[in-house]
Every structure is written in C-alpha cells, then in structure tokens.
Amino acid sequence: MPNLEELETAVLSLGQPQRERLLASLLDSLPPAAMTEEQILAEAIQRDHQLMSGAVQPMTEAQFRAGLIYRRGE
C-alpha cells in the first residue's frame, strides 16, 4: 500500500473531475457533522453579516492555504 505522500502525489495528478469525485467520496466517509443543517446555515449567515458589516476581515487565499498546510502538519 502506498504511503500518504505517494497517495497525495497520485491524487494531485488526477484531473479536477476525478479529484472532486474523490473528495466527495472521502467526505461521505466521515462521520456526520456535529451541527445540524439549520445550525450550519445560521452560522454561515452570522459570519456573512460579520463580513458585510466590517466587524471581521476576510481571509486571503494565502492565509487560508497557510492554515491548511499548518493543520495538515498536526
């Protein structure tokens, strides 16, 4: 069985449709979210209001990616 790095390299070489299909399959394999759909929607609406009002600043793509890389290393 390939190690994680080999698997990641292989997956990243797939085309976008194949990666999207794999992502959907992986997400479906995880346990259900701890929040209900209504709670998730309420959270999204609250965050949207915070962004639109200027109460919080949006994250740049670079900041988002850096957070993913950091969390992957944990």
C-alpha positions as CSV (number, residue, x, y, z in Angstrom):
1,M,0.0,0.0,0.0
2,P,1.4,3.5,-0.9
3,N,2.3,5.8,1.9
4,L,0.5,9.1,2.4
5,E,3.0,11.2,0.3
6,E,2.8,8.7,-2.6
7,L,-1.0,8.7,-2.4
8,E,-1.2,12.5,-2.3
9,T,1.1,12.8,-5.3
10,A,-1.1,10.3,-7.2
11,V,-4.3,12.1,-6.3
12,L,-2.9,15.5,-7.2
13,S,-2.0,14.2,-10.7
14,L,-5.7,13.4,-11.3
15,G,-7.9,15.7,-13.3
16,Q,-10.2,18.1,-11.5
17,P,-13.4,16.0,-12.1
18,Q,-11.7,12.9,-10.6
19,R,-10.4,14.9,-7.6
20,E,-13.9,16.3,-7.0
21,R,-15.3,12.8,-7.1
22,L,-12.7,11.5,-4.7
23,L,-13.3,14.5,-2.3
24,A,-17.0,13.8,-2.3
25,S,-16.4,10.2,-1.5
26,L,-13.9,11.0,1.3
27,L,-16.3,13.5,2.8
28,D,-19.1,11.0,2.7
29,S,-16.9,8.5,4.6
30,L,-16.5,10.8,7.6
31,P,-18.9,10.9,10.5
32,P,-21.8,13.3,10.3
33,A,-21.2,16.9,11.3
34,A,-21.9,17.8,15.0
35,M,-24.1,20.6,13.8
36,T,-27.5,20.3,12.1
37,E,-28.1,21.9,8.7
38,E,-30.0,24.7,10.4
39,Q,-27.2,25.4,12.7
40,I,-24.7,25.4,9.9
41,L,-26.9,27.8,7.9
42,A,-27.3,30.1,10.9
43,E,-23.5,30.1,11.4
44,A,-23.0,31.0,7.7
45,I,-25.5,33.8,7.9
46,Q,-23.9,35.2,11.1
47,R,-20.4,35.1,9.5
48,D,-21.7,36.8,6.4
49,H,-23.2,39.6,8.5
50,Q,-19.9,40.0,10.3
51,L,-18.0,40.2,7.0
52,M,-20.5,42.6,5.4
53,S,-20.6,44.9,8.5
54,G,-16.8,45.0,8.6
55,A,-16.7,43.5,12.1
56,V,-14.2,41.0,10.8
57,Q,-11.9,41.0,7.8
58,P,-11.9,38.3,5.2
59,M,-9.0,35.9,5.0
60,T,-6.8,36.0,1.9
61,E,-6.4,32.8,-0.2
62,A,-2.7,32.7,1.0
63,Q,-3.8,32.9,4.7
64,F,-6.4,30.1,4.1
65,R,-3.8,27.9,2.4
66,A,-1.3,28.5,5.1
67,G,-3.9,27.4,7.7
68,L,-4.5,24.2,5.7
69,I,-0.8,23.5,5.5
70,Y,-0.4,24.1,9.2
71,R,-3.3,21.9,10.2
72,R,-2.1,19.1,7.9
73,G,1.2,19.0,9.8
74,E,-0.5,18.5,13.2
